[in-house]
Each structure stands twice: as structure tokens, then as C-alpha cells.
């Protein structure tokens, strides 16, 4: 029998999986068309797991947007480590455009 993962690890992983699914579902159906049932089906989790991570759909959407923004910010920061100001701006812009290109579904919250 393999050892169990700590609850904090599995909870964080579940929440990230739900946010990934939320980005995908919202990109296809829009905010109004994305129902909690759609999110949990796409994330392959239960409603109990969903509500263990979020207070409801609005909280999930807000946390997903923050998560996407943080990932984009981190990618931009990594791209500009050690560069002068002009190079920093250029590197961050290139990283942001690369993020948008690599993750288009995460930017369609309409």
C-alpha cells in the first residue's frame, strides 16, 4: 500500500484542477453558460470537493482569474530576470504574449 498524500496537497491539487476546468468550460460556454455541474464534470470531482475549495460559482470564477493572472505574472517575471529596464519591459511583453498564445482558453472570460 502506498502512503497517503497530505490532505493539504490533495486539496490544493483539486482546487487547481477545478480552476483549469473552469477556464476551459468558460471559454466554451461563457460565464453564464458555465454551471457548477459542468465544472465538476470537467474537473472529474464531486460537488463536495468543489465546495471544499470554493464558496460557489462566483468565488470559483474570481479565484480562477486570480490564478490565471498569477501564472501570467510569474511567467513574465521569469522572462525578465536580470535584464535592464527596456529589456525587462520587452521580455515581460514577449512572455505575456507567449502566455496568451499558449493558454487561449484561460483568457476567454466573456
C-alpha positions as CSV (number, residue, x, y, z in Angstrom):
1,X,0.0,0.0,0.0
2,X,1.4,3.4,-0.9
3,X,1.4,6.2,1.7
4,X,-1.4,8.7,1.5
5,X,-0.7,12.2,0.4
6,X,-1.2,15.0,2.9
7,X,-4.7,16.5,2.8
8,X,-3.4,20.0,2.0
9,X,-1.6,18.6,-1.1
10,X,-4.7,16.9,-2.4
11,X,-7.0,19.8,-1.7
12,X,-4.6,22.3,-3.4
13,X,-4.4,19.9,-6.4
14,X,-8.2,19.5,-6.5
15,X,-8.6,23.3,-6.5
16,X,-6.1,23.8,-9.3
17,X,-7.8,21.1,-11.3
18,X,-11.2,22.8,-10.8
19,X,-9.7,26.2,-11.9
20,X,-8.2,24.6,-15.0
21,X,-11.6,23.0,-15.8
22,X,-13.3,26.4,-15.1
23,X,-11.1,28.1,-17.6
24,X,-11.9,25.5,-20.3
25,X,-15.7,25.4,-19.6
26,X,-16.0,29.2,-19.5
27,X,-14.0,29.5,-22.8
28,X,-16.5,27.3,-24.5
29,X,-19.8,28.3,-22.9
30,X,-19.2,31.7,-21.4
31,X,-19.7,32.7,-17.7
32,X,-23.5,32.5,-17.8
33,X,-23.4,29.1,-19.6
34,X,-20.9,27.5,-17.2
35,X,-22.8,25.7,-14.5
36,X,-21.3,24.1,-11.4
37,X,-22.3,20.7,-12.7
38,X,-20.3,21.4,-15.9
39,X,-17.2,22.5,-13.8
40,X,-17.2,19.4,-11.6
41,X,-17.8,17.1,-14.6
42,X,-14.9,18.7,-16.4
43,X,-12.6,18.6,-13.4
44,X,-13.8,15.0,-12.6
45,X,-14.5,15.8,-9.0
46,X,-17.6,15.8,-6.7
47,X,-19.6,18.8,-5.7
48,X,-18.3,18.2,-2.1
49,X,-14.8,18.7,-3.5
50,X,-15.9,21.8,-5.4
51,X,-17.4,23.4,-2.2
52,X,-14.4,22.4,-0.2
53,X,-12.4,24.7,-2.5
54,X,-14.9,27.5,-3.3
55,X,-17.9,29.2,-1.8
56,X,-19.8,29.0,-5.1
57,X,-19.5,29.7,-8.8
58,X,-18.7,33.4,-8.3
59,X,-15.8,32.6,-5.9
60,X,-14.5,29.9,-8.3
61,X,-14.5,32.4,-11.2
62,X,-12.8,35.1,-9.1
63,X,-10.1,32.6,-7.9
64,X,-9.6,31.3,-11.4
65,X,-9.0,34.8,-12.7
66,X,-6.5,35.5,-9.9
67,X,-4.8,32.1,-10.6
68,X,-4.5,32.8,-14.3
69,X,-3.2,36.3,-13.6
70,X,-0.6,35.0,-11.2
71,X,0.6,32.4,-13.7
72,X,1.0,35.1,-16.4
73,X,2.7,37.4,-13.9
74,X,5.2,34.7,-12.8
75,X,6.0,33.8,-16.5
76,X,6.6,37.5,-17.2
77,X,8.9,37.9,-14.1
78,X,10.9,34.8,-15.0
79,X,11.4,36.1,-18.5
80,X,12.9,39.3,-17.3
81,X,15.3,38.2,-14.5
82,X,18.5,40.2,-14.6
83,X,17.6,42.5,-17.5
84,X,17.8,46.3,-17.7
85,X,14.6,48.3,-17.8
86,X,14.0,48.3,-21.5
87,X,14.9,44.7,-21.8
88,X,12.7,43.9,-18.8
89,X,9.7,45.5,-20.5
90,X,10.3,43.7,-23.8
91,X,10.9,40.4,-22.1
92,X,7.7,40.7,-20.0
93,X,5.7,41.7,-23.0
94,X,7.0,38.7,-25.0
95,X,6.3,36.4,-22.1
96,X,2.7,37.8,-21.8
97,X,2.1,37.3,-25.5
98,X,3.6,33.8,-25.3
99,X,1.3,33.0,-22.3
100,X,-1.8,34.3,-24.2
101,X,-0.8,32.2,-27.2
102,X,-0.1,29.0,-25.1
103,X,-3.3,29.4,-23.0
104,X,-6.0,31.0,-25.1
105,X,-8.9,29.3,-23.2
106,X,-7.8,30.9,-20.0
107,X,-8.4,34.3,-21.4
108,X,-12.0,34.0,-22.7
109,X,-14.0,35.0,-19.6
110,X,-16.7,36.8,-21.6
